[in-house]
Amino acid sequence: MVLPVAAVTEKPGTFVNWEGRGGRFGAVFGVPGVESDLQVLGQIADEMDVHLGLPDADAARRELAGLGSWHGTREPMPIREAQAAPEPKPGQAVLATWHQLLDNGRMSDGELFLAGTERPVVARMSEATAAEAGTADGGKVAVSTDGGTVTAEVRVTAMPDRVVWLPTHSPGCEVRRQLGAGHGTLVTLRSAQ
């Protein structure tokens, strides 16, 4: 269910950080007629004949403080064995990837003008890596795994040899879906001219 509630800047509230500590914030903007999620949930509860008794953010904070913090047994941290770094041979590279600010994310759906400002899909690699793959700056390269292939224009960049960077989730380049790969995956490079 999606509730049409005030944005974070339009209501007071609390965030809990990764350490479990709460931080308070106040409303930055007063927008007439906009209701917080606390108000909307209170109205839904009232309709269901369950009265929360939380008229405002301060009352909700007092209620949360009354619950106290967790004192139970915590699960131990999982232990993972370190993996050996891949050692790419000529024509191979270690994949580096991350999301671009503007990509195929759901918040861009239907935003053609915004999508028109996104960066082009390129494969970034060193000059030596491009040469081993049989391509050069401005050429095309096919980046492959057993799962599939992504073809992109090459941008020679000052970076370590035998490393290739691709955007994670951009038009025509869906690294996880198309390659079944992520950071550190060994990939094959070949010219796609």
N, C-alpha and C positions, 0 to 999 in steps of 0.2 A: 504494500500500500504506500502510495506517495501522498504526503500531506502538504498542502500549500501553506507553508509556514514562513515566518520571517527568516531572512538570511542571518548569518552569524553577526554581522555588523549592526543588525537592527534589533537585537535582543540581548539581555544579560544571560550569562550561563557559566558553565564550568567545563574545563577540559581536564582529562587525566592523562598525564604523560606516560612514557614507557616504563618509568620507575614506579608508577602507581600513585604519584603525587598529583593532587588536584590544583588547578590554577583557576582563578576567577577572572572574568572579564565583564565589562559593562556594555550597554548599548552605545554604539557610536552615533547612529542616526536614529531619529525619531520619525517613523513613517506612520501617518494616521491610518487606522483600519487594519494594519498588519498584526497578526497574532503569532505568538511564539508557539513552539511545539508543546510546551508545558500547558498553555491555555487550550490548545486544540485537543490534546489528550484528556485534559480535565473535563472539557465539554462532552467528549465521547464517553468518558467514565460516568458523568452525570446522567447521560441518556440511558446508560446501562444500569442505573441505580447503584453505582459504586462511587462513593464520594471520597476522593483522594485527600481533600483538605490541604491542598497546596495552592494557595492563591497567587503566589509570586515566586520568583527565583530564590529569594532569601529563605522562604519556607522549605523549598526543595533542598537547598543546601543544608539546612538544619536536619532535615530527614536523612539525607545521605550521611552526614556526620554522625548521627545517632546509630547508624548501622555499623560503624567502626570499620577497621581494616581486616583483611584476611589473616587468620592465625592458624589455619590448617596446614597440613603437610603439602609441600610443593613437590611437584614432579622433578626428578633430577634432570639436568641438562643432557640432551642426547649426545653421545660421543660418536664422532665420525672420524674414521681414519683419513689422514691426509692422502690425497691422490698425487701421484707423480705428475709433474707438468708434462704436457704433450711435447714431443720433439718432432716438429714438422720437417719433412724432407723437401727437396726442390719440387715446386708445383703444389705444395700444401701450405697451409697457414693456420694459425690459431685464431678463432673468431672472437672479436670484441663487438659488443652491441649494446645499445641503449635506446630508449624512446626519445624521439624528437618532441619538442614542445607542441608542435602541430603535427598530428599524424592521423591514423585511422581510428582514433578514439571516439567513443559514443557521443561525446559532447560536440563533435564536429559534424554530426549527421545533418544534412540539409543546409549547411553553412557554406555555400559555394564560394562566396567572396573571401571568407576566412581561409578556406582550403586553397584558394588561389595564391595565398602567401606562404604556403608551406615550402620547405626546402626540397630540392629535387633528390631523388634516391640515387646515391652514389656509393661505390665501394672505395674506401680509403685504404691505401697501402703505401709502402715505401717504393722508391724507384726500383730497387733490386728485386723486391717481391713481384712487382709488375713485370719486370723483364723475365723472371723465372716462369711466369704464367704466360709469356708470349704476347704481352700487351704493353701499353704505355698510357700516359696521362691523356684522357679524352677518349681512349679506346673502350671496348666493352670486355667484361670478364664474367665468366660463369662460375659462381661459387656453389659447390655441390657437397652433399653428404649422401649416404644411402637413402635418406628420406626424400630428397628432391634437389632442385636447383633454383637459384635466384640469379638473374642476369642484371647487371648494373653497369653504369658508366664508371670508369676508373678516375679517381682523383689522387694523384701522387701527393703524399703528405709526409712531412718529417715525422716518422714513427719507427718503431723497431721492425727489423726485417722479419718476414714470415708471420706477420700479423695482418689480418684484414678486418676492417670495421664496416658493418652494415647497420642501417637503422632497424630497430626491432619490429615496428608495427606501422609501416608506411605503404602507400599505394604501390602494388607490385613487388613488395618486399616484406613478406610476413615470415620472419626468421624462424619463429617457433613452429608455425603451421607448415610452411613450405620446406624447411630444412630439418625440422625436428631437433633443433640445435639451440644452444644458448652460449653464454660466456665460456670461453675455454675449450669449446668443441673444435676438434681437428677437422678442417674442411679442405677440399681439393679446389684448386684454381686453374682455369684454362681460358685461353682467349676465346671470345665469343664474337669475333669479327666476321 
